Amino acid sequence: MSPAGETSTSFTPPRANASAHGASKIESTPNSRGAAVVSENIGLVGVRVRDIRPWIRRDIEQVKQCKADAMLQALLQRASCALETKQPELLQKCLKAVLPVCNGQVSARGIHSLGIETALKNYAGPGAENNFYGPFIEATNIALACLEEIKVDGMRAPVPAVDMICQQNDMICQQNDMPMYQNHQDVKSIRKPDCVILPLKSACAPFEDEKGGKQGKQKRKAHMMKNALSKPPASLPWEDILACIEFKRKTAGRKPGIQPLPPSSYHIKDYVPTKPEYLPVDHLKAEDPAGGPTQTPATQTPDTAPVLSSGLNAAQSSQGGSSSKRKATDTLQSAAKKPRGVSEEPDVTVQTGLYAAEMFAANLAVSYLINLIVVDDVVWIWYYDRQGIIQSSGINFIQDLPRFMVLLYALQRFELHDWGRNKDFLPVQVERKKCYEFKIKDEELGEVDLLLHTSHNDRVTHYGLQGRATNVIPVTSEALAKKYDNLPDGMVAKVFWGEANRTSEPEILKRVEEIAEAHDTVKNHIPELLWHHTFTNPTSAIREALGVPEPTTGSRILYILVFRKLQPITKLHGKELFNVWQQCVLCHLTLWKEGVYHRDISPGNLMWYKKNDKLIGVLNDYDLSSLANVIGPQGNERTGTVPFMALDLLTEKAQRGEVKHLYRHDLESFMWVFIWICLRYGEGVILPVETRPLDDWVRFDAVMCGTMKYYFLGHPPDRPSHIDPRIWRFLVQCVIVLKKDTDHRISLRLEKLITMAPGNDEELEDIDGSLRMFTNTTGWVELSELSNLLQ
């Protein structure tokens, strides 16, 4: 087997594959395949930004598809004056309205649409990829200037507050590239998108000197004629980027150019499928370098080749499809060696997905994003939200220019929230630091005011494309401070995208609080929910509009929950670590017996606080939990964080959802968490990367991670000097128990294979017996006695 950057086989198939295994019964939620598996709380789990790349690729491989006209219709609807009223005629009306722009018949303040044809001819000429950014940007910006003059009944006017423009970011030579930076907790990423769409004000800012520049329409014309075609003198901030445009030529330095050239005139015609109609991962690597026509005749069956499943190798050769420049990847927090097989330049679909991850991370609670991929004369629209990714069929913007003009026409009329920015969270500056303000009416409190301190060092961020995208942010609130007057450690807001068809975390916490009233092992050991709000716009709505199959499967809605602030267990060591960890184990045991199944034991979910000088352990995060009275698996998202999941759940069968999640699986996760913390932290501080033996667990898929963990059970390291001998003794005893139990279960399965006994995998749970395997160890007894002295 090979690491995530090298393997050629996908080990964690998507939920849809579960049915392919015949009569196998779905016993639990199948594991999702993408970045959500590893990117939750990346600072706690140890994921470096580069490590996310293979998982981003997996998200891309699950992309859904829709027709270009359906996507254009949906975008026009979003930019219309009547959002809630279906207007099926909008696309045809707009196609007709933009024809004068396409045919060079419109001028606006000295800018003439005839320039579009000239720019497109320059774009279609021979040469390397980097030579074509300028002509494409020029054609786009001329079109935007002229489209301002086009009025269509039912459509909004252009939005002056946004005033979008296309801006070059990359240059021909790598040395002249302008990188864009972003910090993800303690890790810095560096990306270099080819071109970006952003507000004119943001595009001009790096070019303006102290004297300032021109204003209004003169400012736009001056910028688009020169600076929009130049590398910015300073990095553009990700928070300002509305969309990224990534270019590829099928053959670098192709001599023939793109054929055919722009027609003499344009008229409305039916959509003609491009070739390929949809852009699969590694398409450029797989296609004949000689290239060919990129638009098929209307009578011909379009090329709908399936997404290539070449696994996690995100490489793209520097020949036959990649640009001549080397793409920047990530600045790491250490000089760890790069995994073999991870190319410096991923596939264009993955590269654009990485840009989307940066855009999601740059602003709070982003609803969705749009990026464009351009290969020769075809542009594909890529739509990202936390439910997944949708790509439209391709649009040949040279032969079918009106459809490209309609795309620009719609985007030009987008307010910021139409670009996916959450209008409920308003960015503000507090003491020169970026925060977000959120205010809402509340039946009990009147108005609830939240100030989310997103620049705080204690913020826990998310980096990825789909999934819960959990952010935990320090928050202040006058309304909540009045209601709760005893909050010495303050409050945090948990902002995440929960699956719509799961029992919500507030509902589960209500049941948990009821259990706490009757059980001391739970009382004071659960998070204190101070306030919560559920937003009402599901991610399924766009899928229903686009005609995507099973639009509600995995649909997500945004939640914001405010809790009393807690401390992470990773800050503890020695007997205090065991004490808090043990309290969480016993709390979890009671909850399980009472019908609340946590199912996501990880370091980030074990917390603590001080009360009367005593440490109180808290079992946190119930957004993936389930209740015993709910029948069958819920939702579409994996339950568990891969490095800490039980070995039984890190198999292909379990990843398909065919293994029932039992108490002993969560208990085993507790043991893996304890081992992880002890070997990764010293006295509450993360150790240097070269002394952390388990970091690779998070860089691999589930099956490979299970293989590595099983190897660890037979080959644990010698005791590091920073670990207390009593803690080490218990840790090794946990390893021994896990090894014996695992080997026993393997033996039973092998015996069944020998006897060919009928398959009845139903397991009777012995909850107390599972725990006794660990509580009977001398290490547990010794450390428990020490813990009692702390109470």
N, C-alpha and C positions, 0 to 999 in steps of 0.2 A: 504494500500500500504506500501511498505517497501523500505528502502534505497538500493543503488546500490549493496552493499555487501550482501543483504539479499534476494532480490526479486527472484522469481522463474519463472518469465515470461519476455520474451524479448518484450519491448514496441516499439522499433524502428527497424522494419524489414528492410532488405536490399532492394535495388532498384528492384531486381528481383521479389520480392513479390508483387510489385505494380500491376502487371497484374492479380494477383489472385483475385482481387476485382472487377471482371466483367467489367461493362461498365464505371466505374469511369474514368474520364478524367484526364490525367496527366497534371496538371496546373503549376507545379514548380518542381525543382530538388528534388527528394526524399532525405531524410536525410541518410547519411552514419551512420553505427552503431558503428564504432570502436573508437579507442583512438583519432582519428583526431577531434572528436566532442569536446573534452575537453583539448587536450594537446597543442594546438597552444598557444604560449606565456604563458606558465604555470606560470611564475612569476607574470604576470599581472592579470591572472584570479584567482589565488589562489589555484591551484591544487597542492596537495602534491603528491610525487612520488607514495605513496601507493594507492592514489585515482585512479591512472591510471590502476591498476591491473584489475578491472572488465571490463574496456573498451578494454584492451589488449585481454581479453578473447573473447570479441565480434569480434575483428579482426580475432582471431584464428577460431571462429565458421564459418567464411565466407571463409575458406581456399578452394582453388581449388585443383584438383587432377590431377596427370599425372602418367603414367606408369614408373616403375623404369628404364626400358631400354631407354625410351625417355629421362629421366633426365641424365642417364649416357652418352648417345650419345651427348646431348647438352654440357655437361661438357667436354667431349673429344674434341668436335669441338672447344670449347673455348681454349683448351690447345694445339691445333694443329698448324702446320706451315702455314696453309692456312685458316684463319678464315672465309673468305668470300666465300670459295668454299665448297659446300655441299659434305660431305664424308660419305655416309650412311654405308659404310663397316667398319668404324673405330671401332665400338663396337665389331664386330666379330673378327677383327684382334687383338684387345687388349685382348679380352677374351682368345684367343689362346696363345698370348705372355706371359700372366701371369701364365699359368698353371705350368711351372717349379717352380715358387715361391710357389704356392699352394701345390705342391707335394714334397717339401723339397729338391729340386735339385739345388738350387742356394745359393752361399755364396758370401759375400762381405766384405772384410777386417776383417775376423775373425768372422763375424756374419753369421749364417747359417739359411736358411729358415725352417729347421726342427723344429726350436724353435717355429714357429707359431703353429704347431699342439700341442706341449706340452702346450703352453699358452692357447689355446682354450679348451683343456681338463680340465685345471685348472679352466677356466672360467665357464665351464659347470657343475662343481661340485656343491654339495649342499652348502647352506649358505645364508647369507643376502646380500643385494645389494652392500654394501660398500666393501665387500671382493673381488669384481670382477673388480674394477677399474684397479688394478695392472695387472692381466692377459690380459685384453683387451688392455691396454696401451702397454704392452710388445709385444703382437702379432702385434699391429699396427706399432710400431717402428721397429721391426725386418723386417716387410714387406716393410716399407719405405726404409730401408737400402738396401734390396735386389732388390727392384723395380728400384733403380738407375741404375742397370746393364741391365735392359730390354730396348731394342731399337725397336721401331715400326716405319715403314716408314710413314712419314707424321706427326709424333708427335714431339713436342719439347723435348729437354733434360730437366732434373730437373733444377730448378732455384736456383743457389747458393746464390743469394741475399736474398732469402726467407728461403730456407733450413728448411722446416716445420717439426715439431716434435709434438708428442702427450704428454701432460704434465698433471699429476695429480694435482688437486687443493684442493679437499675435502678429509677429513680423516674419519675414522670410527666414532670417537667420536666428538660430536659437539664442545667440548672444544678445539679440535685441528684443527677445520676448519680454512682455510685462507680466510678471506673475501676480496672482491675486491670493492673498493670505487670509487665513481664518484660524482662530484658536478654538480647539475643542477640548475644554478643560485644560489639561497640561500638554496637549499635543497640537502642533501647528501643521496645517495642511497648506500646500502650494498647488494651485491649479492655473492653467493658462488656456482658457477658452479662446477659440479663434475670433469670434465676434459676439457681441452682446446687444441686447435691446434694453434700454434704460431710459429714464426721464432725461430730457435735454439738459436740465439744470445739473444733473449728476454727471452727464457726459462732459459738460463744459468745465466743470469745477477744476479738474487737474490742469487744464490748459490756461486758466485765467491768472494773470499776474495781479499784483497789488492794486493796480489802477482799475481793475475790472474790465469787462468786455462789453460788446454791443448788447443791446436789449431787444426783446420781442422777436419779430419775424426776421429782422436783420441778423440777430444772433443765430437763429436757426440756419439761415442761408450761409453765413460765414463759417459756421462749424461744419456743416455738411459738405461744403466745397473743399475743405482742407483737413481740419482736425479729426473729423469722423473717419478719415482714411489713414490716420496716423496712429502709431502706438501712443497711448497716454503717457505723459511724463511721470505720473505717479499711479500707484495701484488703485484700481476701482474697487470700492467696497462691495462685498457680496450682498449686503443688505439693500443695495440700490438696484440690483440686477433684476430685471423683469423676465428675461428669457436669454438663453444661450443658443448660439448657432454654431454647430460644428460641421466642418467641411471635409470631404474626402474626394479624391479622384480615384477612379477604378484602377488606373495605371499612372503612377507618378511620372510626370514629365511626358505625358502622351503627346505625340506629334500631330495626329490628325485633327485634334480638336473635337468639339461636340457637334454632331450632325443630327438632324438638319438645323440650319440657322433659324432665327425668328422668322415667322411668316410675314408677308407684306401687310396683312391686316388680320385682325382677330374678330371672331363672332362667337355667339353662344353656341356651344355644342355639348353633347352628352359626355360624361366623364369617360375617358379612355384609360384603362388600367396601365400602369407603368410596369416595367420589368426590372426587378421584381415588384410586385404590387405592394408587398410588405417587406420590411428590412429585417432579416434575421441576424442573430449574432454571428459574426465571422463570415458574413456574406462576401465581403470583399476578398477575404483570404481564399474562399472556396471557388470564387468565380474565375472563369477564363480571363487571364490578364489582357487578352486582346480586346475585351469589352464587346460592346454591341449596342444595338438600339435600346433605349431606355423607356420606350413606350410601345406597347403592342397594339396591333390593329384592333379596332373595336370588336371585330368578329372572332378574334383569337382568344383562346382560354388563357387567362392571366397566369403568370407564374406565382403560385402560392406555395413555394417550397417551405417545408416546415422549419421551425427554428432549429438550427444545428445544435445538437447536444454534445458538444465536445468538452463538457465538464467545466472545471474551474481554471483551466489554463487561460488566463486573460491576455495572452500574448497576441500581438499582431505583428507580422513580419515588417521590417522596414522597407521591404521591396513589394512591389505588386499591390499597392493599395494604401500604404501609410504615407504620411507627409515626410518631407526630408528633415524636418526638425524633430528633435526628441522631446516628447511631452514630459513636462514636470509631473512628478507624482507627489510625494509627501516628505516633509521634513519630519524625521522621527525624533523621539525623545532620547534615543540611544543610537549607537552605531552597530546595532544588531545586523547580522548578515541578511542579505536579501534572499528570500526563498528562490530556489532554482525554478525556472519555468514561469516566473512572474515577469513579464516583459515590461520594459520601460513605457511602452505604449499599448494600452488595452484597445480592444475593439471600439470602434466609434460609438456603438450603442452603449457600451459600458462607460466610456469616457463621458458621454453626455449624461449618463445616469449619475456619475460622480459629481458632475456640476449640479445636478438636481439635489443631491444630498447636501451640498454646500448651501444651496439656496434655501432648502428647508431649515437648515441649522441657523441661518443668518437672521431669521425673524421668528417671532413666537407664534405658535399655533397656526402656521400656514396651512390653508385648506387644500391647495393643489398648485401645480406648476405646469408651465408649458415650455418645452424646448423644441428646437428644430434641428434636424439632421439633413444635410445637403450632400448628395453624392452626384457629381456631374450636374445634370440638369433636372434632378428630381429632389423634391423636398418632402420630408415626412414630418408630420406633427406628432410629438410625443407628449402625452398628458400623464402626469404623475399625481397620485394622492395616496393616502395611507391605506387604502384598500388594495391598491396595485397600480399597474401601468397599462395605458392604452395607447396604441399607435394607430394613426390613420393610414389608409392606403396612400401611396405616393402621388404627388402632384408634379407634373412636368411643367415647371414654371417658365420655360421658353416656349413650348408648343401650346400650353394651356395657361397662358399668362392671366386671363381673367380670374381663374380660381385663386391664383396667388394674390392678385390684387384684392379679392374679396377677403382673404385671410388678413391682409394688412388693414383693410377697411374696418373689419371687426375689431382687431386688436387696438387700433387707433382710438376707438371709442370706449375702451375699457377704463373704468375707474380703478384705483389701486386694489380695491377688494375684488374686482373682476379678475385681476391677475392672481388671486388666491390669498392676498394679504387679509388677515383677520381684522375686520373693522371694529370689533369689540375690544381689541387690545390696542391702545393708542401709545406709540412710542413717545417718551418724554425724557428730558434730561434732568437729573437730580444730582447736584454737586458734581457736575461734569461727567456723570456716568449714566449710561443708557438704562432706562427702566421702561416698564410698560404699565399703563394705567387701565384699570378695568372697573367699571361702575355698572350696577344693575339694580333694578327694583326687587325688593324682597318682601314677601308678605309679612314676615315677623319683624324684620329689622328696618323696614322702610327702604333705605338705599344702602347697599353694601359697596364699599370702596376698597379696592385692592391696588396696592402699588407693588409690582413684581420687580424685584431687584435682579435683573438678568445679568448684570455685570459682576455680581457678588462671586467671590471665590468658592462659596459653598454650593453654587448652582450645579446640579447634575444634569448633563445634557444628553441628547440623542444624536446619533449620526447614522443616517440610512435613508431608505426610500419608503418602505411600508412597515406596517405593524403599529404597535401602540405609540411609539415615538414619545416615550415618557420624558418629561422635563420636571425636575423638582427644584423649585426656586424660592429663596427667602422672600417673604412677603410681609408688608405692614398694612394695617387697616384700622382706621379710627372706629368704624362701626363694630368690628369684632373685638377690638381692644376694650371697648366699653362693656361688651357682653361677657368677655372672659378677662377678668382683671388679674389673673395669676398665670402669666406666661413668661417666666424668667428667661427662657431660651428663645422666645419668639415663636414665629409661625413659618410654615412653608406651604407653598401651593404646588399641588401635583397636577400637571396639565398633560393629558394623554388622550389618545384616540382608542376608545374601547369598542369592542365588537357589539353591534346593535342587538344581536340575538343571544348574548350572554346575560346571565343575571348580573346586574350592575354592582359595582363595588359598594356604593352606599347601601344597597339592599342586603348584601352579604354582611356588611359591618353591623347592620341593625340586628341580624341574627347573632352575630358574634357578641354584641353587647348584652343580649339576653342570656347567653351562656355564661358570660362573665359575672352576672349577678348571682349565679349559683355555684361558681367554681373559683376558688382562690388561685388555682394555677393559671387561670385566664384573666382574672380581675387585675387591672393595672398593667397587664402585659400585652395589651392591644393598642393600636393607634387611636388617638382621640380625634375624631372627625368634628371639626368646628363648624364647617359650612361647606356646601357643595352646590354646583349648578351643572345641569345637563343641557347642551346645545341641541338644536332640533334639526339641523341640516345633515342628513345622512349622505355618505359618499356614494350610495347606490343610485342617487338621482341622475347623475350624468350617464351612468351605464344604461339606465332605462331609456334615456333620451337617445343614446347612440345605438340602441339595439344590441348591446353586448349580452351574450348568453349568461344566464344565472346572475342577473345584476345585483341581487341582494345577498349572494353568498359572500360572507366576509365583510359585509357593509359595516362602516364605522361611524361613530358619532363622537364629538368632542366633549370631554368632561373636564371640570376644574374642581378639585377638592382641596380644602384648606385644613391642615393638621397642626397640632402642637409640634414644634421642632424636636427632632430626636438626633442622637449621635450614632454614627456607623460603628458596627462591631469591630471593624478593622482598626480602630484606634486603640483597641485593648490588646493586652498580651498576658501571658501567665495565668494565674488563678482567676484574675478578673475576667479574662476572655472566656475561660471555661464556665465561670459562674453565670455570665449573661447568656452564653450559648446554651447551657443546661436549662435555664429558665425558659428559653424559646422552645427547646425540645419538649418540655413538659406541657407548655401552653398548647403547642401543636398537637400533642397526644390527646388532650382533653377535647380540643375542637374537633379532631377527627372522629373520636368516639361519639360526639354529639352531632355529627353530620355535616361539618364544615371541612371541606377538603382543600387544603391550600395549594399544593401541586406546583409551587414555584419557589423552592428553597434555594436561596443564593445569598452571598454576602450582603448584597444591597437590601435584602429584606429582613435582616436581623439587626435590630437597633437597640438603643438603651437610653435611659435618662437617669438622673440622680434624684432621689427622694429621701430626705432625712439622712443624707450622707451615704446612702446605699445605692448600688447600681441595680436598676430595674430593667430586665430584658424585655424587648417588645418584638413580637412577630408581626411584621409589617407587610403591606401590599397584598390586597385580596382581589385584584382586578382579573386574575386568571383562576380564581378559586371557583368551586362549585358547591352546591348544596345536595345533600343526600336525597331530598325529595324531588329533585329534578332528574328525570329519566333520560339516559343516553348522553353521549358527548355533546358539548355545547360549542358553538363557534367554529371558527376555521383556523385559529391560531394555535401554535404549539403551546403546551403547558410544561414549562421547565426551561432552565437556562443550560445549554448544552454541557459546559464544563462540569456542572454539578449534578447532572442527571444520573439516576441509577443505571448500572450497566445493562439491566434488562430493557431499558428504554432507549438504549443507544444501538439498536439493531434495526435492520431493514424492516422486519416485521413490525416492530414497535413504531417506527417512523411512519408506517402506513396506517397507524391507529388500530392495530389488531392485538395489542397487548393492554390489558386492563391496568390502570394506574392504581396501585395499592398503597397502603400505609407504609409498608417496608421500603417502597421506592422513595418516598419523602424522607424516611428515616436515614436511608443510605445517603441521600443528598445532604443531610445535616453533617454526616461524617466527612463527605468530600469537601464541604465548606470549611470544616474545622481544619482539615489537612491543608487546604489551599491557603487559608489565612496564616497558619503557622509557618508555612514554607515560603510565603510571599512577603510577609511583613515582619519587621523586627522592632519590638517595643512600640508598636503602633505606627511605624513609618515604613513605607514601601521600600523594599530592598533594591539594590542596583540590578539591572536586567540580567547581567551575567550570573547572578546568584539565585535566580528564580527558575527552578527546574520545571515548573508546570505551565509556563506561559503558552507553550505550543498547543495546549488543550483547546484554546479558544480560537486557534487559527485553522482548525480542521473541521471537516464535516462530522456529523453525529457518529457515524459508524467508525470512522478513523479515530475519533476522540475516545470511543469506547475501547478500541484496541489498545490505545496508548495507556488508558487508565488501568486496564487489566494487566498490562505489562508492569505498570508501576506497583501493583499489588505484590508482584513477585520480586521486584527490584527497587524497593524504596531506597533513598539516599542515606548516607550516614548522617548522624545528628549534627545539624548546623550549630555553631557555637551560641547563637542568639536564643535558642529554644531551651527553656527550663527542663531539666531532666525528668521531672514529674509529668510535665506536659508531653514530652517526647515519649515517655513510657506509655501513656494512654493513647497517643497517636499511633504508635506501632501496634498496640493491642487492637485498635480499630481496624488497622490494615489486616491483621491476622484474621479477625472475625469476618471481614468482607471477603477475604481470599477463600477461607474455608466455606463460607456460605455460597459463594459464587461457584466454586469447584463442585460442591455438592449438587447444585442445581444443574450444572453441566453434565455431571455423571447420570443424574436421573433422566435427562433428555437423551443421552447416549443409550442408556438401557432401554428406553422406549423405542429407539430406532432399531435396536437389536431384536427386541421381541415383536416389533411391528404392531404394538398395541394400538387400538383405536385412539385417535387424537381427542383427548378431553383435557384441555389445558386449564379448566376452571380450578382456581386455587382458593382454598379456604383460608381466610386470614386469621393469623394468630398474632394480634396486635401486641399484646403484652409479652408474648414469647419473643417476638422480633426485638423489642426494646431490651429484654432481659439479656440477650446476647452481649449487649454493650454494658448494661448496668452491673452485670456480674463480674466484669473485669476488675482487677485490683486497681487499675488506673482510675476508673470511674469512682470507685469507693474512696480512694485516697483524695482525689480532687473534690469530691462531694463534701468530705469532712472539712477540707480547707474552705470551701464555699460557705459552709454553715457558719464559720467564724466571721465571714463578711456580712452576715445578715444581722 
